[in-house]
Amino acid sequence: MRNLSRRNILQAAGALAVFAPAIAVASPAKWTLREVTTEDLIISYAEMGPANGAPVLLLHGWPYDIHAYAEVAPILAAAGKRVIVPSLRGYGATRFRSAATPRNGQQAALAVDVISLMDALNIKKAVIGGFDWGARTADIVAALWPERVQAMVSVSGYLIGSQQANQAPLSPEAELSWWYQFYFATERGRLGYEANRDAFARLIWRTASPKWAFDEATFARSAASLANPDHVAITIHNYRWRLGLVQGEARFDALEARLVQRPDIRVPTITLEGDANGAPHPPPEAYAGKFKGRYEHRLLTGGVGHNPPQEAPEAFARAVLDVAGWA
């Protein structure tokens, strides 16, 4: 946190909790893998917990996968939740139904995937949690379709962006932290990621979570999902789209026009931040005002980095259960 006093956060956000884990760590999930068909995709997803339980939808980021929630899911399932963890487009066994569909990574496309998944599973409303790309997607779903979101847990808070906002240059230090975005803007970067995606992902994991001592088996389990044939195309398009270097699809223009306005989020929300997050992220006072419903920010201490579901699963699960109780 950047020179921010507790009193200032309390004034800005309404509440702050410095959260210490209080739930025993569960064993890695042995979940059921299923598939569902939507307009664009055949979505692969993991499911755990009672089929009639209150649904919780958990969204992973880049370059991670569903196993980020391998220890969160059993905790929530034991609490009676129906836990659903989809592989995002470009990950795992999720695949496009048609070769003609653009391999589009823009933010609105990923959010529509979530709504399509919920529709296909006949889920009218769910608690949604996410980090990295998953947090941005959760934010968008909560902002644009609040009637579908019971409550939300978002790591690093409000991450909705726009091509227009991304045109503004940042400080040199901040630009340096986005080095891979500029690398991906080049053909060299695309080829480099294609040839070295596992090594690239390992580097991002280490720099984004410098105190997380993950082992090779943990990394390899998630890296397998990056072998998806559309993974590189989705990744490159996402980062190039952010800089306005490529276009999105016209069918998402109306949604992006609403997102440019930086809509408020009114569903009950807990935001989380790790005290050792090495990835680019805004300070909590920068986004607290975007949450207009019941809201709390929690700082995860003890060297937690960019991936709290995997680095602090008890704390992440506790946030999901707590915010579900608010709604």
Secondary structure, DSSP 8 states (H G I E B T S, - for coil): --S--HHHHHHHHS-EEEE---S--------EEEEEE-SSEEEEEEEES-TTSEEEEEE--TT--GGGGTTHHHHHHHTTEEEEEE--TTSTT-EES-TTS-----HHHHHHHHHHHHHHTT---EEEEE-THHHHHHHHHHHH-GGGEEEEEEETS-----TTGGGS---HHHHHHTHHHHHHTSHHHHHHHHHSHHHHHHHHHHHHSTT----HHHHHHHHGGGG-TTHHHHHHHHHHHHTTSS---GGGHHHHHHHHT---B-S-EEEEEETT--S----HHHHGGGB-SSEEEEEE-SS--S-HHHHSHHHHHHHHHHHHHH-
